[in-house]
Amino acid sequence: MSNISPVVLLVEDEPQMRRFLRHTLQAHGFEVVEAPTAREALAHAASRNPDLMLLDLGLPDMDGLELTRVLRRDRRTPIIVVSARGQERDKVAALDLGADDYLTKPFGAGELLARIRVALRHAGPGPESPAVFEAGDVRVDLARRSVEKHGAPMHVTRTEYRLLELLVRNAGRVLTHRQLLEAAWGPNYVEQTHYLRVYMSQLRHKLEADPTRPQLLLTEPGVGYRLNDGR
């Protein structure tokens, strides 16, 4: 691992929460740059080029959703939203606008650090990352476009494979209904969530040990789906 500490841009206007996050992050080897306003966040994002951003939605000078949209225009830096807004529509909106994850306050330090590790891992080398995903008895080889279970080839349809490939490339991350529908069927189908239910059910019956209690293809209620990478 590099000796250079990852830089986290902490965008939070509440002093007590900012203090908690700063202490937690610094104790685990992160360098923290603080921004209590959207204006300062944009300035620090440009000047410090952080490795990750923690973003509260309730900022005094700009709504955090709009800030997410602005930040995502020209940078791929991972964004984790940390907010007291726990409603599904806020989670979906943040993820659709480009946030990588969403954590509802209050949350524990352990969960926060785990989400950060996942986000930083995904921000690493893309094309050079392994093209094979393995979890339990399931093996997906993106280079060969093959799916195996218990070492035997598993037949999946073209649409099932498109969904599975997208989930594999984003293993551990929540993908919204809209993101999955647009990738698999196109922009005219982003409201057809019943398509997803049908195809995810089919994939679970093919890949899960117990489709009624999925351990691999996880549902994020009201938001989307996540492929469990076991980390």
Secondary structure, DSSP 8 states (H G I E B T S, - for coil): --SS--EEEEE---HHHHHHHHHHHHHTT-EEEEESSHHHHHHHHHHH--SEEEE-SB-SSSBHHHHHHHHHHH----EEEEES---HHHHHHHHHTT-SEEEESS--HHHHHHHHHHHHHHTS-STTS-SEEEETTEEEETTTTEEEETTEE----HHHHHHHHHHHHTTTSEEEHHHHHHHHH-GGGTT-HHHHHHHHHHHHHHH-SSTTS-SSEEEETTTEEEE----
